[in-house]
Amino acid sequence: MPAPPRYAHPIGVSLGDMVPPERIGARARELERLGFSHLMIPEDYFYEPALVCTTLALGATESVPIGTSIVSGMVRHPAVLAMEIAGISRAFPGRFRPGIGLGLPEWLRQMGFMPEKPVAALRESVGAIRRLLAGETVSLEGTHFSLDEIAITHPPTEDVPIAMGVSGPMLLRLAGELADTTLFAASAGVDYFRFGRERVERGLARAGRPPDAMAYSTIALTCVDRDGARAREALRPMLGGFLAEFGVNTMTDAYGISDELAAMIERGGEGAVTAGMPDEWLEDLTLTGSPDEVVAKIRWWLEAGLDSICIFNPDPELEERTIALVASDVIPKL
């Protein structure tokens, strides 16, 4: 397997999924100019096609690595996804960082792609992709995918590092077996990062891989303002909406808030979560505050085991202000 990717500094940007494809190139150019070390493009169904937009962003920039935060390994056949990864990698050597995951079950059900055995299905997908990218001819009769003596005509000319975006314990262990980077759930916090690393390391050990074979990353809901209180006030409803939408899960279990969160959602949904959540949730699960406060939080997250963080904010105006301040006042201190 290739070595896990490393960046000039730990801070990248996850481009919002509301950016239309025709604006992706200009957006990526500007973020590269501002000095972010890497970019991620999500494939949140049904907003924008991540592989198309990643190719547009790579074509518009000079050197910044760009990847997909994840594409679902269920939506494309592994032979097709491997062919697409190989093609982008050949066109932009050393810069493409593909990320693969299961995808949100709700979206998969909408398309009829939700597997009965998600871990087995993702193992088949990523395992076949790795073999195809290595130039093998692959035959597989799996529980979810079949391949009959398939090989890529134009395989990559280099090792392509694969990230896996996963959250549950079994999928985290699978990432330890198959991935070069584990992309943790968005704004999950230090307790979850430690929980996740422990499970990934079990997978590494099972596969006979050393701990340094893995890099760890996350995407962070971020708001930075010279007035830290104003940043917190702006981000609070966004975190409330995020927690209410995704509800109780492995991350909230690791953080120890599942019962409290479930009661808030039952009581009044997003509004109740936003109004009732303790200030500690905002401090622990997001990057928010003044530039110096955010620098301290980033260092805390890095000390907990992360190698890189992609910032994002769904509000275009707040995102612009945050990106400018992170570029000018946060990155130089890291």
Secondary structure as UniProt FT lines:
FT   STRAND          11..14
FT   TURN            17..18
FT   HELIX           21..34
FT   STRAND          39..41
FT   TURN            45..47
FT   HELIX           50..60
FT   STRAND          66..68
FT   STRAND          71..72
FT   TURN            73..75
FT   HELIX           78..91
FT   TURN            93..95
FT   STRAND          96..97
FT   STRAND          99..101
FT   HELIX           105..111
FT   HELIX           118..133
FT   TURN            134..135
FT   STRAND          138..141
FT   STRAND          146..150
FT   STRAND          163..165
FT   HELIX           169..178
FT   STRAND          181..184
FT   TURN            186..187
FT   HELIX           190..206
FT   TURN            207..208
FT   HELIX           211..213
FT   STRAND          215..224
FT   HELIX           228..246
FT   HELIX           250..255
FT   HELIX           258..276
FT   HELIX           279..285
FT   STRAND          287..289
FT   HELIX           291..303
FT   TURN            304..305
FT   STRAND          308..312
FT   HELIX           316..325
FT   HELIX           326..330
FT   HELIX           331..333
//
